[in-house]
Amino acid sequence: MNLNTLQQLGMSEREITLYLSLFQLGPSSIREIASHTGINRGTTYESLKQMAARGVISYAPKGKRRVFRAEDPDKLLLLAEEKKAALEQTIDSLKTDIIPGLHHLKPDFTAGNVRFYEGDDGIEFVLKDILATVSKQPDKEYCVFSTKSIRHHLYRPFPNYTLQRVRQKINVRVIALGEGGEDAEYSERKWLKTDGPVDASYIAIYPPKVAMISMASENYPVATVMESADIARSQKIVFDTLWGFL
């Protein structure tokens, strides 16, 4: 029997012990319950009161004493259903009221709208953020400026990134600075000729964010993510204009 399930209903380990003891003992006094569990009488009484308030046990007078008994186990299912209903109501409230209200309180742009990441772990976080953000958008598309020299390093921490993108049917348009580039489903690519080598860089435009990834050293990538609908929109205009000329 998995007693962790009872903890999910809000019962502490002590309350679970008392609850199981009542099934073993049958209707019992506080003295009998405390003796059987080894829990002092004062603590036993307070715990039993809380359990009675939740309806998992009940009590009745017997002479000058109170006798406690466990309620039918089906009561646990009713408690779970009540918790489920309350959680669903909380989720609805978060979606329709709390989260929109908190977003409304945020200023349009603060230092908190710019985040910095470094190393493979940081780049993996940024790539996952791109997928998570774009997957929620109606058109499920983002745009990228990318140089050849960064491609070897970019997906190192997230080798199945493209597979995940394709599975989610997210389209990407890429303007490649220099030759090469990956050919995959849900992607379009155009090339911008350059004279000589170009420094490693990757700019992803996925409104309301823009991510800029570069190499601090040969094997150490760094990224800046800026969350601003206005900046993302202006970068998208630049991208679309250049895309049209290529």
C-alpha positions in Angstrom: 0.0 0.0 0.0 1.5 3.3 -1.1 1.0 5.7 1.8 2.6 8.6 -0.1 -0.8 9.0 -1.8 -2.3 9.9 1.6 0.3 12.6 2.0 -0.9 14.1 -1.3 -4.3 14.5 0.4 -2.6 16.7 3.0 -2.2 14.1 5.8 1.1 14.2 7.7 3.0 11.1 8.6 1.6 11.3 12.2 -1.9 11.6 10.9 -1.4 8.6 8.6 -0.1 6.6 11.6 -3.2 7.5 13.6 -5.5 6.8 10.7 -4.1 3.3 10.2 -4.2 2.6 13.9 -7.9 3.4 14.0 -8.5 0.8 11.3 -6.6 -1.7 13.4 -8.1 -0.8 16.7 -11.6 0.0 15.8 -13.5 2.7 17.8 -11.0 3.8 20.5 -10.3 6.4 23.1 -7.5 8.9 23.0 -5.7 6.9 25.7 -5.9 3.7 23.7 -4.8 5.3 20.4 -1.9 7.1 22.1 -0.8 3.9 23.7 -0.9 2.0 20.5 1.0 4.6 18.4 3.4 5.9 21.0 2.3 9.4 20.3 1.6 11.5 23.4 -2.0 12.1 24.3 -2.0 15.9 23.7 -0.5 15.6 20.2 -2.9 12.7 19.5 -5.9 14.7 20.4 -4.9 17.8 18.3 -4.2 15.6 15.3 -7.5 13.7 15.6 -9.4 17.0 15.8 -7.8 18.2 12.5 -8.6 14.8 10.9 -12.2 15.0 12.1 -12.5 18.5 10.6 -11.4 17.0 7.2 -14.0 14.2 7.6 -11.6 11.2 7.5 -12.4 10.2 11.1 -15.3 10.9 13.4 -16.0 10.7 17.1 -18.9 10.1 19.5 -19.3 10.4 23.3 -19.1 7.2 25.3 -19.8 8.0 28.9 -17.3 10.7 29.9 -14.9 9.9 27.1 -14.8 10.4 23.4 -14.4 7.4 21.1 -12.8 8.0 17.7 -13.3 5.9 14.6 -12.0 5.9 11.0 -14.6 6.9 8.4 -15.2 4.7 5.3 -12.1 4.7 3.1 -14.2 5.9 0.2 -14.1 9.3 2.0 -10.5 9.6 0.7 -11.6 9.5 -2.9 -14.1 12.3 -2.1 -11.3 14.3 -0.6 -9.1 13.7 -3.7 -12.0 14.8 -6.0 -12.4 18.0 -3.9 -8.7 18.8 -4.2 -8.8 18.1 -7.9 -11.8 20.5 -8.3 -10.0 23.2 -6.2 -6.8 22.8 -8.2 -8.7 23.1 -11.5 -10.3 26.3 -10.2 -6.8 27.6 -9.2 -5.4 26.8 -12.7 -8.3 28.7 -14.3 -7.8 31.6 -12.0 -4.1 31.7 -12.8 -4.8 31.6 -16.6 -7.6 34.2 -16.6 -6.8 36.5 -13.8 -3.6 36.2 -11.8 -1.0 35.7 -14.6 -2.6 38.4 -16.9 -2.7 40.7 -14.0 0.9 40.2 -13.1 2.0 40.7 -16.7 0.0 44.0 -16.7 2.0 45.2 -13.6 5.3 44.6 -15.4 6.9 47.8 -16.9 7.3 47.7 -20.6 11.1 47.4 -20.3 13.5 46.9 -17.4 16.9 45.5 -16.8 15.1 42.2 -16.1 14.1 42.0 -19.7 17.7 41.3 -20.7 19.2 38.0 -19.6 22.7 36.6 -20.0 23.7 33.0 -20.4 27.0 31.3 -21.0 28.5 27.9 -21.6 26.8 24.9 -23.1 24.1 24.8 -20.4 23.2 28.4 -21.1 22.9 27.9 -24.9 20.8 24.8 -24.3 18.4 26.9 -22.2 18.2 29.5 -24.9 17.5 26.9 -27.6 14.7 25.4 -25.4 13.3 28.8 -24.9 13.1 29.4 -28.6 11.1 26.2 -29.1 8.8 26.9 -26.1 8.1 30.4 -27.1 7.5 29.8 -30.8 5.4 26.7 -30.2 2.7 28.9 -28.5 2.5 31.3 -31.4 -0.2 30.9 -34.2 2.3 30.8 -37.1 5.0 28.8 -35.2 7.9 30.5 -37.1 11.0 32.3 -36.2 13.9 33.9 -38.1 17.7 33.5 -37.8 20.9 35.2 -38.9 23.7 32.6 -38.7 27.3 32.4 -39.6 29.1 29.2 -40.7 31.7 29.5 -37.9 29.2 29.1 -35.1 27.2 26.1 -36.4 29.6 23.5 -35.1 29.2 24.8 -31.6 25.6 25.9 -31.5 23.8 22.5 -31.2 26.5 20.8 -29.2 24.6 21.0 -26.0 21.2 20.1 -27.7 22.0 17.7 -30.5 18.4 16.8 -31.2 17.2 20.4 -31.4 16.3 20.2 -35.1 14.4 16.9 -34.5 12.4 18.6 -31.7 11.7 21.6 -33.9 10.5 19.4 -36.8 8.3 17.3 -34.4 6.6 20.5 -33.2 6.2 21.7 -36.9 8.1 24.9 -36.1 9.3 26.7 -39.3 12.5 28.6 -39.4 13.8 31.0 -42.0 17.5 31.4 -42.0 19.7 34.0 -43.7 23.1 32.3 -43.7 26.2 34.6 -43.7 28.6 32.4 -45.7 28.2 29.1 -47.3 26.7 25.9 -45.9 23.9 25.3 -43.4 21.6 22.5 -42.4 18.8 21.3 -44.8 15.8 20.1 -42.8 12.1 20.0 -42.8 10.1 23.2 -41.9 13.1 25.4 -42.8 13.9 27.9 -45.6 17.4 29.2 -46.2 18.9 32.1 -48.2 22.5 33.0 -48.4 24.3 36.4 -48.0 27.7 36.5 -49.6 30.5 37.8 -47.5 34.1 38.8 -48.2 36.5 36.9 -46.0 35.7 35.1 -42.7 32.8 36.3 -40.5 32.9 36.2 -36.7 30.8 33.4 -35.1 27.3 34.8 -34.4 23.7 33.6 -34.3 20.7 35.9 -33.9 17.3 34.4 -33.4 14.2 36.6 -33.7 11.3 35.0 -32.0 8.9 37.8 -30.8 8.7 39.1 -28.3 12.4 38.0 -27.9 15.7 38.3 -29.6 18.5 36.0 -28.8 22.1 36.8 -29.7 24.7 34.1 -29.4 28.5 34.5 -30.0 31.7 32.8 -29.0 33.7 34.3 -26.1 36.4 31.8 -26.9 36.7 28.9 -29.3 34.7 26.5 -27.2 32.8 28.8 -24.9 29.5 30.3 -26.2 27.7 33.2 -24.6 24.2 34.5 -25.2 22.1 37.6 -24.5 18.3 37.3 -24.7 16.3 40.5 -24.9 12.6 40.5 -24.3 11.0 43.5 -26.0 8.1 43.3 -28.5 9.2 46.6 -30.1 12.8 45.5 -30.6 11.8 42.0 -31.8 9.4 43.7 -34.2 12.0 46.0 -35.7 14.5 43.2 -36.1 11.8 41.2 -37.8 11.2 44.1 -40.3 15.0 44.2 -41.0 15.0 40.4 -41.6 12.0 40.4 -43.8 13.3 43.3 -45.9 16.6 41.6 -46.5 14.9 38.3 -47.1 12.9 39.9 -49.9 16.1 41.2 -51.6 17.9 37.8 -51.5 
